[in-house]
Amino acid sequence: MSKQEFTFDYAHYAPLDALPESDRELAARAADACGTAYAPYSGFRVGAAALLEDGTILTASNQESEVFPSGMCAERSLLYYLQANFSGVRIVALATASVPGERECYPCGACRQVLADTEKRQGSPIRVVMCSGHSATVVQEARQLLPFTFEL
């Protein structure tokens, strides 16, 4: 047996306005996207915003269904939309936010896997900005959030 260790660097910004300007705009757009969430069952509204390499910012939100678990997280809603409609355009960064926004909004395991898959497919890192109403944690590569990703 050999012991291995996994570590990674991340940045924590508090207050939120300490974020670099481009990330602040992305965080604000993710927070605004919470307004389109459909979350009558959990009451947990999540928004995601992606900055594309051409400077475009697109958003999405979580959508629940009474046929549980047929809902979809904001991150995957956005990533699947981008793949279907902006195939070949790289994602530079993706921000998440939630309401209530007291805690930073971290992607679930399925969203982490899809982020890692997207990053691998596009051949470049996706910076992930995970926000609360007053702080944010930033990783420079989505793969850092899920070190043992599934791969075919």
N, CA, C and O of each residue as an XYZ file, in Angstrom:
608
protein
N       0.841     -1.169      0.000
C       0.000      0.000      0.000
C       0.889      1.236      0.000
O       1.933      1.269      0.651
N       0.461      2.239     -0.733
C       1.146      3.525     -0.685
C       0.112      4.600     -0.403
O      -0.966      4.623     -0.996
N       0.454      5.459      0.484
C      -0.454      6.545      0.842
C      -0.280      7.685     -0.159
O       0.839      8.101     -0.457
N      -1.395      8.178     -0.668
C      -1.408      9.294     -1.605
C      -2.152     10.455     -0.969
O      -2.969     10.262     -0.069
N      -1.871     11.638     -1.432
C      -2.560     12.810     -0.906
C      -3.023     13.667     -2.066
O      -2.298     13.852     -3.043
N      -4.233     14.187     -1.953
C      -4.780     15.090     -2.955
C      -4.949     16.448     -2.306
O      -5.646     16.572     -1.298
N      -4.331     17.452     -2.860
C      -4.514     18.816     -2.382
C      -4.695     19.737     -3.583
O      -4.267     19.417     -4.692
N      -5.318     20.856     -3.358
C      -5.454     21.848     -4.426
C      -5.577     23.228     -3.799
O      -5.957     23.383     -2.639
N      -5.244     24.212     -4.604
C      -5.345     25.597     -4.167
C      -6.705     26.154     -4.551
O      -7.270     25.791     -5.582
N      -7.216     27.027     -3.720
C      -8.441     27.756     -4.045
C      -8.333     29.131     -3.409
O      -7.525     29.355     -2.508
N      -9.147     30.032     -3.885
C      -9.168     31.387     -3.338
C     -10.510     31.618     -2.660
O     -11.549     31.180     -3.154
N     -10.482     32.300     -1.542
C     -11.711     32.657     -0.839
C     -11.783     34.170     -0.748
O     -10.840     34.827     -0.309
N     -12.914     34.710     -1.169
C     -13.107     36.154     -1.182
C     -14.246     36.523     -0.240
O     -15.370     36.045     -0.391
N     -13.947     37.371      0.725
C     -14.971     37.907      1.620
C     -14.515     39.311      2.009
O     -13.433     39.466      2.575
N     -15.284     40.293      1.730
C     -16.640     40.281      1.183
C     -16.644     39.983     -0.313
O     -15.604     39.939     -0.969
N     -17.843     39.783     -0.818
C     -18.022     39.411     -2.217
C     -17.436     40.446     -3.164
O     -16.977     40.095     -4.251
N     -17.444     41.701     -2.776
C     -16.900     42.724     -3.674
C     -15.374     42.685     -3.770
O     -14.785     43.490     -4.491
N     -14.726     41.764     -3.055
C     -13.279     41.555     -3.196
C     -12.951     40.703     -4.422
O     -11.794     40.630     -4.838
N     -13.971     40.055     -5.004
C     -13.773     39.276     -6.231
C     -13.274     40.189     -7.352
O     -13.618     41.370     -7.382
N     -12.470     39.659     -8.268
C     -12.125     40.439     -9.467
C     -13.412     40.853    -10.188
O     -14.423     40.155    -10.113
N     -13.368     41.971    -10.873
C     -14.565     42.537    -11.490
C     -15.298     41.564    -12.406
O     -16.526     41.485    -12.358
N     -14.568     40.822    -13.243
C     -15.232     39.890    -14.165
C     -15.974     38.797    -13.405
O     -17.063     38.392    -13.811
N     -15.395     38.317    -12.305
C     -16.069     37.300    -11.493
C     -17.243     37.888    -10.723
O     -18.236     37.196    -10.498
N     -17.151     39.159    -10.311
C     -18.278     39.809     -9.629
C     -19.480     39.890    -10.555
O     -20.609     39.633    -10.137
N     -19.237     40.249    -11.821
C     -20.338     40.315    -12.782
C     -20.958     38.935    -12.991
O     -22.180     38.799    -13.040
N     -20.122     37.929    -13.112
C     -20.612     36.565    -13.290
C     -21.418     36.113    -12.074
O     -22.468     35.487    -12.222
N     -20.933     36.424    -10.884
C     -21.637     36.080     -9.640
C     -22.992     36.791     -9.578
O     -23.990     36.194     -9.174
N     -23.022     38.046     -9.972
C     -24.284     38.804     -9.963
C     -25.281     38.207    -10.947
O     -26.476     38.141    -10.658
N     -24.803     37.775    -12.099
C     -25.696     37.163    -13.083
C     -26.226     35.826    -12.586
O     -27.385     35.489    -12.831
N     -25.387     35.056    -11.887
C     -25.847     33.790    -11.302
C     -26.913     34.062    -10.243
O     -27.928     33.368    -10.183
N     -26.677     35.073     -9.409
C     -27.666     35.428     -8.373
C     -28.979     35.863     -9.012
O     -30.051     35.480     -8.542
N     -28.909     36.660    -10.080
C     -30.129     37.083    -10.787
C     -30.880     35.890    -11.362
O     -32.111     35.878    -11.374
N     -30.145     34.884    -11.839
C     -30.777     33.703    -12.436
C     -31.601     32.915    -11.419
O     -32.488     32.153    -11.803
N     -31.321     33.088    -10.143
C     -32.126     32.420     -9.108
C     -33.600     32.798     -9.243
O     -34.484     32.031     -8.859
N     -33.855     33.978     -9.787
C     -35.228     34.451     -9.956
C     -36.047     33.637    -10.934
O     -37.275     33.709    -10.907
N     -35.407     32.867    -11.797
C     -36.149     32.042    -12.754
C     -36.237     30.579    -12.310
O     -36.788     29.740    -13.023
N     -35.693     30.281    -11.133
C     -35.731     28.902    -10.631
C     -37.169     28.490    -10.323
O     -37.996     29.304     -9.911
N     -37.439     27.211    -10.533
C     -38.722     26.636    -10.140
C     -38.409     25.610     -9.061
O     -37.992     24.489     -9.354
N     -38.617     26.008     -7.806
C     -38.230     25.157     -6.679
C     -39.314     25.134     -5.603
O     -39.038     25.462     -4.449
N     -40.543     24.751     -5.961
C     -41.624     24.768     -4.966
C     -41.494     23.682     -3.901
O     -42.128     23.782     -2.851
N     -40.697     22.657     -4.144
C     -40.605     21.543     -3.209
C     -39.467     21.731     -2.214
O     -39.651     21.538     -1.012
N     -38.301     22.104     -2.706
C     -37.147     22.284     -1.818
C     -37.045     23.710     -1.296
O     -36.494     23.938     -0.219
N     -37.569     24.666     -2.045
C     -37.405     26.066     -1.667
C     -35.976     26.555     -1.867
O     -35.642     27.667     -1.458
N     -35.137     25.749     -2.485
C     -33.724     26.084     -2.698
C     -33.549     26.481     -4.154
O     -33.519     25.629     -5.042
N     -33.434     27.780     -4.391
C     -33.341     28.324     -5.743
C     -31.878     28.542     -6.099
O     -31.153     29.212     -5.364
N     -31.443     27.981     -7.217
C     -30.042     28.071     -7.637
C     -29.965     28.683     -9.023
O     -30.762     28.369     -9.907
N     -28.988     29.565     -9.193
C     -28.710     30.151    -10.502
C     -27.276     29.859    -10.892
O     -26.401     29.746    -10.034
N     -27.040     29.739    -12.177
C     -25.685     29.540    -12.698
C     -25.487     30.483    -13.870
O     -26.420     30.767    -14.622
N     -24.262     30.964    -14.015
C     -23.909     31.841    -15.130
C     -22.579     31.374    -15.696
O     -21.660     31.050    -14.943
N     -22.471     31.336    -17.017
C     -21.242     30.911    -17.674
C     -20.707     32.042    -18.542
O     -21.450     32.685    -19.285
N     -19.409     32.270    -18.432
C     -18.710     33.217    -19.291
C     -18.063     32.422    -20.417
O     -17.232     31.549    -20.168
N     -18.441     32.720    -21.648
C     -17.884     32.034    -22.798
C     -16.645     32.778    -23.296
O     -16.431     33.944    -22.962
N     -15.842     32.093    -24.091
C     -14.585     32.677    -24.558
C     -14.791     33.929    -25.395
O     -13.877     34.747    -25.507
N     -15.970     34.100    -25.987
C     -16.235     35.296    -26.785
C     -16.796     36.454    -25.955
O     -17.152     37.499    -26.499
N     -16.874     36.260    -24.624
C     -17.362     37.310    -23.730
C     -18.843     37.227    -23.408
O     -19.329     37.963    -22.549
N     -19.565     36.348    -24.078
C     -20.994     36.161    -23.823
C     -21.188     35.539    -22.443
O     -20.432     34.652    -22.047
N     -22.198     36.002    -21.713
C     -22.592     35.391    -20.436
C     -24.008     34.865    -20.592
O     -24.920     35.606    -20.960
N     -24.185     33.584    -20.312
C     -25.506     32.955    -20.355
C     -25.833     32.398    -18.979
O     -24.935     32.053    -18.211
N     -27.126     32.309    -18.670
C     -27.556     31.861    -17.347
C     -28.613     30.772    -17.444
O     -29.246     30.573    -18.481
N     -28.779     30.075    -16.324
C     -29.838     29.077    -16.185
C     -30.134     28.933    -14.694
O     -29.416     29.471    -13.851
N     -31.189     28.209    -14.387
C     -31.585     28.001    -12.989
C     -32.066     26.567    -12.803
O     -32.315     25.851    -13.772
N     -32.193     26.159    -11.534
C     -32.680     24.809    -11.264
C     -34.181     24.738    -11.528
O     -34.908     25.719    -11.375
N     -34.619     23.554    -11.927
C     -36.025     23.312    -12.254
C     -36.443     22.006    -11.597
O     -35.912     20.943    -11.918
N     -37.397     22.090    -10.674
C     -37.884     20.895     -9.991
C     -39.133     20.363    -10.668
O     -39.794     21.072    -11.427
N     -39.446     19.112    -10.386
C     -40.644     18.469    -10.905
C     -41.299     17.697     -9.775
O     -40.619     17.180     -8.889
N     -42.616     17.620     -9.809
C     -43.284     16.813     -8.785
C     -42.992     15.332     -8.981
O     -43.257     14.526     -8.088
N     -42.457     14.970    -10.122
C     -42.048     13.601    -10.390
C     -40.576     13.477     -9.994
O     -39.691     13.396    -10.846
N     -40.340     13.464     -8.693
C     -38.981     13.405     -8.166
C     -38.318     12.111     -8.600
O     -38.970     11.071     -8.505
N     -37.111     12.085     -9.056
C     -36.100     13.138     -9.093
C     -35.926     13.747    -10.484
O     -34.794     13.966    -10.915
N     -36.996     14.019    -11.178
C     -36.907     14.475    -12.558
C     -36.515     15.938    -12.731
O     -36.562     16.450    -13.850
N     -36.135     16.614    -11.674
C     -35.685     17.994    -11.793
C     -34.278     18.069    -12.354
O     -33.661     17.046    -12.652
N     -33.776     19.289    -12.496
C     -32.430     19.489    -13.026
C     -31.777     20.671    -12.319
O     -32.388     21.722    -12.125
N     -30.532     20.468    -11.945
C     -29.740     21.516    -11.305
C     -29.453     22.640    -12.290
O     -29.476     22.435    -13.504
N     -29.184     23.823    -11.762
C     -28.872     24.984    -12.598
C     -27.625     24.760    -13.433
O     -27.586     25.115    -14.611
N     -26.609     24.169    -12.822
C     -25.342     23.981    -13.526
C     -25.502     23.071    -14.741
O     -25.040     23.400    -15.834
N     -26.153     21.931    -14.548
C     -26.338     21.010    -15.668
C     -27.306     21.567    -16.697
O     -27.111     21.365    -17.895
N     -28.357     22.271    -16.249
C     -29.260     22.921    -17.205
C     -28.457     23.828    -18.132
O     -28.648     23.818    -19.348
N     -27.558     24.611    -17.541
C     -26.751     25.545    -18.320
C     -25.737     24.822    -19.206
O     -25.600     25.147    -20.385
N     -25.036     23.856    -18.651
C     -24.017     23.143    -19.426
C     -24.625     22.398    -20.611
O     -24.054     22.409    -21.701
N     -25.770     21.753    -20.416
C     -26.412     21.030    -21.507
C     -26.927     22.007    -22.578
O     -26.828     21.735    -23.775
N     -27.470     23.133    -22.135
C     -27.922     24.163    -23.078
C     -26.748     24.672    -23.916
O     -26.857     24.817    -25.134
N     -25.634     24.939    -23.251
C     -24.462     25.440    -23.970
C     -23.952     24.415    -24.970
O     -23.599     24.772    -26.094
N     -23.907     23.152    -24.579
C     -23.438     22.111    -25.492
C     -24.358     21.998    -26.706
O     -23.889     21.809    -27.828
N     -25.655     22.112    -26.485
C     -26.607     21.976    -27.585
C     -26.620     23.199    -28.506
O     -26.844     23.067    -29.709
N     -26.385     24.374    -27.951
C     -26.562     25.605    -28.723
C     -25.285     26.384    -29.017
O     -25.282     27.255    -29.886
N     -24.211     26.086    -28.310
C     -22.940     26.794    -28.494
C     -21.795     25.790    -28.576
O     -20.706     26.039    -28.059
N     -22.040     24.673    -29.217
C     -21.041     23.619    -29.335
C     -19.769     24.182    -29.958
O     -19.814     24.879    -30.972
N     -18.643     23.872    -29.341
C     -17.369     24.356    -29.847
C     -16.925     25.679    -29.249
O     -15.771     26.070    -29.429
N     -17.803     26.381    -28.543
C     -17.430     27.630    -27.882
C     -17.030     27.284    -26.449
O     -17.820     26.701    -25.706
N     -15.827     27.635    -26.067
C     -15.319     27.270    -24.744
C     -15.929     28.105    -23.629
O     -16.217     29.292    -23.784
N     -16.113     27.430    -22.496
C     -16.554     28.091    -21.274
C     -15.298     28.474    -20.498
O     -14.457     27.621    -20.214
N     -15.172     29.736    -20.160
C     -14.020     30.228    -19.405
C     -14.266     30.083    -17.906
O     -13.381     29.666    -17.159
N     -15.488     30.435    -17.472
C     -15.815     30.402    -16.045
C     -17.289     30.130    -15.865
O     -18.101     30.424    -16.742
N     -17.628     29.563    -14.715
C     -19.013     29.295    -14.359
C     -19.204     29.676    -12.903
O     -18.419     29.276    -12.044
N     -20.248     30.450    -12.621
C     -20.556     30.867    -11.249
C     -21.876     30.263    -10.807
O     -22.782     30.060    -11.615
N     -21.976     29.978     -9.508
C     -23.215     29.485     -8.909
C     -23.596     30.376     -7.734
O     -22.740     30.925     -7.041
N     -24.894     30.503     -7.531
C     -25.421     31.259     -6.393
C     -26.756     30.634     -6.013
O     -27.364     29.920     -6.810
N     -27.210     30.904     -4.793
C     -28.480     30.326     -4.362
C     -29.253     31.289     -3.481
O     -28.710     32.243     -2.924
N     -30.548     31.001     -3.378
C     -31.451     31.697     -2.460
C     -32.138     30.606     -1.667
O     -32.774     29.755     -2.289
N     -32.065     30.557     -0.357
C     -31.377     31.562      0.450
C     -29.867     31.499      0.241
O     -29.313     30.426      0.003
N     -29.205     32.650      0.329
C     -27.807     32.759     -0.033
C     -26.848     32.963      1.107
O     -25.836     33.646      0.947
N     -27.135     32.391      2.251
C     -26.239     32.544      3.397
C     -24.981     31.695      3.270
O     -23.923     32.076      3.770
N     -25.090     30.545      2.602
C     -23.928     29.670      2.401
C     -23.503     29.724      0.948
O     -24.313     29.977      0.056
N     -22.217     29.483      0.723
C     -21.751     29.406     -0.656
C     -22.414     28.207     -1.336
O     -22.658     27.177     -0.707
N     -22.693     28.357     -2.603
C     -23.424     27.340     -3.366
C     -22.437     26.472     -4.134
O     -21.857     26.905     -5.129
N     -22.253     25.239     -3.659
C     -21.319     24.303     -4.280
C     -22.077     23.321     -5.167
O     -23.157     22.868     -4.788
N     -21.536     22.978     -6.344
C     -22.202     22.020     -7.226
C     -22.316     20.632     -6.584
O     -21.435     20.210     -5.835
N     -23.402     19.938     -6.885
C     -23.567     18.561     -6.419
C     -22.598     17.655     -7.174
O     -21.924     18.106     -8.100
N     -22.523     16.406     -6.794
C     -21.611     15.466     -7.432
C     -21.878     15.279     -8.914
O     -20.935     15.227     -9.704
N     -23.153     15.176     -9.314
C     -23.470     15.002    -10.734
C     -23.031     16.223    -11.535
O     -22.509     16.086    -12.641
N     -23.240     17.407    -10.987
C     -22.819     18.627    -11.687
C     -21.299     18.717    -11.760
O     -20.749     19.179    -12.760
N     -20.618     18.276    -10.701
C     -19.147     18.268    -10.727
C     -18.642     17.343    -11.838
O     -17.676     17.671    -12.528
N     -19.288     16.200    -12.008
C     -18.883     15.269    -13.060
C     -19.095     15.883    -14.438
O     -18.219     15.788    -15.298
N     -20.245     16.512    -14.655
C     -20.531     17.112    -15.959
C     -19.603     18.299    -16.218
O     -19.182     18.514    -17.355
N     -19.280     19.067    -15.182
C     -18.298     20.146    -15.334
C     -16.941     19.585    -15.766
O     -16.303     20.110    -16.680
N     -16.512     18.516    -15.099
C     -15.234     17.895    -15.455
C     -15.262     17.340    -16.876
O     -14.282     17.466    -17.611
N     -16.381     16.726    -17.266
C     -16.526     16.203    -18.633
C     -16.439     17.340    -19.649
O     -15.768     17.213    -20.673
N     -17.116     18.449    -19.362
C     -17.124     19.596    -20.266
C     -15.719     20.173    -20.400
O     -15.268     20.501    -21.498
N     -15.046     20.289    -19.277
C     -13.676     20.798    -19.264
C     -12.761     19.899    -20.113
O     -11.950     20.392    -20.897
N     -12.901     18.600    -19.948
C     -12.093     17.647    -20.708
C     -12.402     17.752    -22.197
O     -11.490     17.769    -23.024
N     -13.672     17.820    -22.534
C     -14.094     17.885    -23.935
C     -13.580     19.157    -24.610
O     -13.158     19.115    -25.766
N     -13.611     20.283    -23.900
C     -13.187     21.530    -24.531
C     -11.671     21.716    -24.490
O     -11.137     22.590    -25.174
N     -10.976     20.907    -23.698
C      -9.525     20.955    -23.669
C      -8.935     22.157    -22.971
O      -7.777     22.508    -23.201
N      -9.727     22.795    -22.114
C      -9.219     23.927    -21.339
C      -9.997     24.027    -20.031
O     -11.142     23.581    -19.952
N      -9.378     24.613    -19.002
C     -10.010     24.662    -17.686
C     -11.220     25.593    -17.635
O     -11.327     26.552    -18.399
N     -12.120     25.277    -16.715
C     -13.264     26.133    -16.411
C     -13.086     26.603    -14.974
O     -13.091     25.792    -14.047
N     -12.928     27.912    -14.786
C     -12.842     28.476    -13.432
C     -14.243     28.432    -12.823
O     -15.211     28.822    -13.475
N     -14.359     27.963    -11.582
C     -15.658     27.835    -10.932
C     -15.706     28.786     -9.742
O     -14.847     28.749     -8.860
N     -16.739     29.648     -9.737
C     -16.935     30.668     -8.709
C     -18.195     30.292     -7.941
O     -19.298     30.354     -8.484
N     -18.036     29.902     -6.674
C     -19.158     29.403     -5.870
C     -19.490     30.458     -4.823
O     -18.688     30.730     -3.930
N     -20.676     31.050     -4.936
C     -21.001     32.271     -4.192
C     -22.064     32.088     -3.124
O     -22.940     31.228     -3.210
N     -21.946     32.938     -2.114
C     -23.034     33.205     -1.171
C     -23.386     34.673     -1.379
O     -22.897     35.307     -2.313
N     -24.219     35.201     -0.522
C     -24.556     36.613     -0.619
C     -23.442     37.525     -0.153
O     -23.500     38.736     -0.365
N     -22.418     36.953      0.484
C     -21.358     37.798      1.047
C     -19.937     37.274      0.829
O     -18.981     37.921      1.256
N     -19.774     36.115      0.175
C     -18.428     35.573     -0.049
C     -18.441     34.652     -1.259
O     -19.495     34.317     -1.799
N     -17.237     34.248     -1.671
C     -17.120     33.301     -2.794
C     -15.838     32.499     -2.652
O     -14.828     32.991     -2.149
N     -15.900     31.247     -3.106
C     -14.728     30.401     -3.222
C     -14.527     30.125     -4.701
O     -15.479     29.836     -5.427
N     -13.267     30.218     -5.144
C     -12.948     30.072     -6.565
C     -11.880     29.003     -6.749
O     -10.843     29.024     -6.086
N     -12.145     28.069     -7.656
C     -11.128     27.108     -8.087
C     -10.829     27.379     -9.548
O     -11.710     27.794    -10.302
N      -9.596     27.148     -9.948
C      -9.168     27.474    -11.308
C      -9.527     26.401    -12.332
O      -9.507     26.663    -13.535
N      -9.852     25.201    -11.868
C     -10.247     24.109    -12.764
C     -11.380     23.330    -12.123
O     -11.315     22.989    -10.942
N     -12.411     23.049    -12.893
C     -13.556     22.292    -12.376
C     -13.137     20.917    -11.875
O     -13.704     20.409    -10.908
N     -12.161     20.319    -12.517
C     -11.718     18.974    -12.135
C     -11.240     18.917    -10.679
O     -11.273     17.854    -10.058
N     -10.800     20.043    -10.139
C     -10.353     20.068     -8.746
C     -11.482     19.712     -7.781
O     -11.225     19.235     -6.676
N     -12.715     19.938     -8.188
C     -13.866     19.671     -7.322
C     -14.227     18.195     -7.231
O     -14.971     17.789     -6.339
N     -13.703     17.395     -8.149
C     -14.013     15.965     -8.179
C     -12.777     15.209     -8.673
O     -12.663     14.900     -9.859
N     -11.861     14.917     -7.763
C     -10.573     14.344     -8.186
C     -10.674     12.954     -8.809
O      -9.841     12.623     -9.653
N     -11.625     12.145     -8.448
C     -11.753     10.803     -9.001
C     -12.961     10.724     -9.911
O     -13.944     10.048     -9.606
N     -12.876     11.428    -11.043
C     -13.999     11.455    -11.965
C     -14.151     10.114    -12.680
O     -13.189      9.364    -12.845
N     -15.361      9.840    -13.090
C     -15.629      8.652    -13.905
C     -15.143      8.934    -15.315
O     -15.367     10.028    -15.832
N     -14.489      7.987    -15.940
C     -14.045      8.119    -17.326
C     -14.257      6.797    -18.044
O     -14.005      5.727    -17.489
N     -14.719      6.883    -19.273
C     -14.863      5.685    -20.110
C     -13.536      5.317    -20.724
O     -13.449      4.336    -21.462
